[in-house]
Amino acid sequence: MPFVFPKIYPILDSSFIPQADRSTFLDTLGRALADAGVTLLEYRNKTSADAQLLADAAILRAAMPRGQVRLVLDDRAELVQQIGFDGVHVDAGDLNPSQARALLGADAIVGTYAGTEALLPGILDEPADYFSIGPIAPTTTKQTDKQAIGAEGVRQLRLQAGPKPVLVAVGGVSFELAPQLIEAGASVLAVSAALFRSSDSANEFRRWMKQLA
């Protein structure tokens, strides 16, 4: 059965993971998110050494059972199978989607960045399962010099893409803006700071899902 993308796609950036009691924090968080109904989560770590990344990934995989939660690794396609994750998100400077697909196989989830004010030329021909668009609003969790596009930008990109591609709105997505983004044509909302700065990320996820039900 093909994977059904959820409306909310949490991105756990390593900046939200404390150094003190790191393992316990990740285990507790992962289990709580799985219990809350998370079915897709990206782990993004652009700063740590491989040993830390591998350790974090092992805890998340154990806490979020395979078959219940799909885990996506940012950038590092060569590590996906080693850590038992389900896919990869690749951007400019990483492997391209075709290379990631060749490495990981047909069953892996492969996502990529598709554009801001307009879709990148030929991007929809890439063998990706989803296409990120944005930033939607100013964001603090990922460095970017791209202009925010808001809900109207999402609407224009959906018109360019047509009805079928899975478009993931990313970057500065807020609770207040979420319904407008779905109405404008986003298939999925990628949420990082708005979830993981909460004192209870699992309940915050539930609140978002209830709003979009």
C-alpha positions in Angstrom: 0.0 0.0 0.0 1.5 3.4 -0.9 2.4 5.7 1.9 -0.3 8.3 2.7 1.3 11.6 3.6 0.0 13.2 6.8 -1.0 16.9 6.9 1.7 17.6 9.5 5.3 16.6 9.0 7.5 17.4 12.0 11.1 18.3 11.4 13.2 17.7 14.4 16.3 19.9 14.1 19.2 19.1 16.3 19.2 22.6 17.8 16.1 21.6 19.8 17.9 18.6 21.4 19.6 19.3 24.7 23.0 18.0 25.4 22.1 17.1 29.0 20.2 13.8 29.2 20.1 13.8 25.4 19.2 10.1 25.1 16.4 10.2 27.6 15.0 13.4 26.0 15.0 11.8 22.5 13.5 8.5 23.7 10.7 10.3 25.6 10.0 12.7 22.7 10.0 9.9 20.1 7.6 7.7 22.1 5.3 10.7 22.8 5.1 11.8 19.2 4.4 8.2 18.0 1.6 7.9 20.6 0.2 11.3 19.4 -0.1 9.9 15.9 3.0 11.2 14.1 3.6 9.0 11.0 6.4 10.9 9.3 9.3 12.7 10.9 12.5 14.2 9.6 15.6 14.3 11.7 17.9 17.2 10.7 21.5 17.5 12.0 23.9 19.7 10.0 26.4 20.3 12.8 27.2 17.2 14.8 29.8 14.6 14.2 28.7 11.3 12.7 28.8 9.5 16.0 26.2 11.9 17.5 24.0 11.7 14.5 24.1 7.9 14.5 23.4 7.8 18.3 20.4 10.1 17.9 19.1 8.2 15.0 19.2 4.8 16.8 17.2 6.2 19.7 14.6 7.7 17.4 14.2 4.5 15.5 13.8 2.4 18.6 11.2 4.9 20.1 9.2 5.3 16.8 8.6 1.8 15.5 9.2 1.0 11.9 5.8 0.4 10.2 4.2 3.0 12.4 6.4 6.0 11.8 8.5 6.7 8.7 11.7 8.5 9.6 13.5 10.7 7.0 17.1 11.8 7.4 18.1 15.2 6.1 21.0 15.2 3.6 22.9 12.0 4.4 21.5 9.5 2.0 24.5 7.2 2.5 23.5 6.7 6.2 19.8 6.0 5.7 20.0 2.2 5.4 22.6 1.9 8.1 20.4 3.6 10.7 17.2 1.9 9.6 15.5 5.1 8.4 12.9 5.1 5.7 14.1 7.9 3.4 16.0 11.1 2.8 15.4 14.7 2.1 18.0 16.2 -0.4 18.6 19.8 -1.4 21.0 21.6 -3.7 24.5 20.5 -2.7 23.4 17.0 -1.7 22.8 14.0 -3.9 20.0 14.8 -6.4 16.7 12.8 -6.2 17.7 10.4 -9.0 21.0 9.6 -7.2 19.2 9.2 -3.9 16.6 6.9 -5.5 19.2 4.8 -7.1 21.0 4.4 -3.8 18.0 3.7 -1.6 15.6 1.9 -3.9 12.0 2.2 -5.0 10.5 1.8 -1.6 12.4 4.6 0.1 10.8 8.1 0.7 12.8 10.7 -1.3 12.0 14.4 -0.9 13.5 17.4 -2.4 13.2 21.2 -2.6 11.1 22.4 -5.5 11.1 26.2 -5.5 10.1 29.5 -3.9 8.4 31.9 -6.3 8.4 29.4 -9.1 9.1 25.7 -9.5 12.6 24.8 -10.4 12.9 23.8 -14.1 12.3 20.1 -14.5 11.9 19.4 -10.8 8.6 17.5 -11.1 10.4 15.0 -13.4 12.6 13.9 -10.6 11.8 10.6 -8.9 10.8 12.3 -5.6 7.8 11.5 -3.4 7.3 15.0 -2.2 8.5 18.5 -3.1 9.1 21.2 -0.5 8.2 24.8 -1.3 8.9 27.9 0.7 9.9 29.5 2.9 6.3 30.4 3.8 7.3 33.0 6.4 10.6 34.1 8.1 12.2 31.0 9.8 14.8 30.7 12.5 15.6 27.0 12.1 17.2 27.0 8.7 19.4 29.6 7.1 17.9 30.9 3.9 18.1 34.1 1.8 14.9 33.2 -0.1 11.9 35.5 0.2 8.8 34.3 2.1 6.0 33.4 -0.2 2.9 33.1 2.1 -0.3 31.4 1.3 -0.6 33.2 -2.1 2.8 31.8 -3.1 1.6 28.3 -2.3 -1.5 28.9 -4.4 0.7 29.9 -7.4 3.0 26.9 -7.1 0.1 24.6 -6.9 -1.3 26.0 -10.1 2.2 25.4 -11.7 2.5 21.9 -10.3 -1.0 20.6 -11.1 -3.1 18.5 -8.7 -1.0 15.4 -8.2 2.4 16.3 -6.8 2.8 16.2 -3.0 3.7 19.8 -2.1 5.1 20.4 1.4 4.9 23.9 2.7 8.0 24.6 4.8 9.7 27.4 6.7 8.0 29.6 9.2 4.7 27.6 9.1 2.5 28.8 12.0 -0.6 27.4 13.7 -2.6 30.5 12.6 -1.5 30.2 9.0 -1.9 26.4 8.7 -5.5 26.3 7.4 -4.8 28.9 4.8 -1.8 26.9 3.5 -3.9 23.8 3.1 -6.7 25.7 1.4 -4.1 27.3 -0.9 -2.9 23.8 -2.1 -0.3 22.6 0.3 -0.6 18.8 0.7 1.6 18.7 3.9 2.9 21.3 6.3 6.4 20.8 7.6 6.7 22.2 11.1 9.8 22.6 13.2 10.0 25.5 15.7 6.3 25.7 16.2 6.2 22.2 17.5 9.6 21.7 19.2 9.7 25.0 21.1 6.6 23.9 22.9 6.9 22.4 26.3 4.8 19.5 25.2 5.4 18.8 21.5 3.1 15.8 21.3 0.1 17.7 22.6 1.0 20.6 20.3 1.0 18.1 17.4 -2.4 16.9 18.4 -3.7 20.5 18.5 -2.5 21.1 14.9 -4.0 17.9 13.7 -7.3 18.7 15.3 -7.3 22.1 13.7 -6.8 20.6 10.3 -9.2 17.7 10.6 
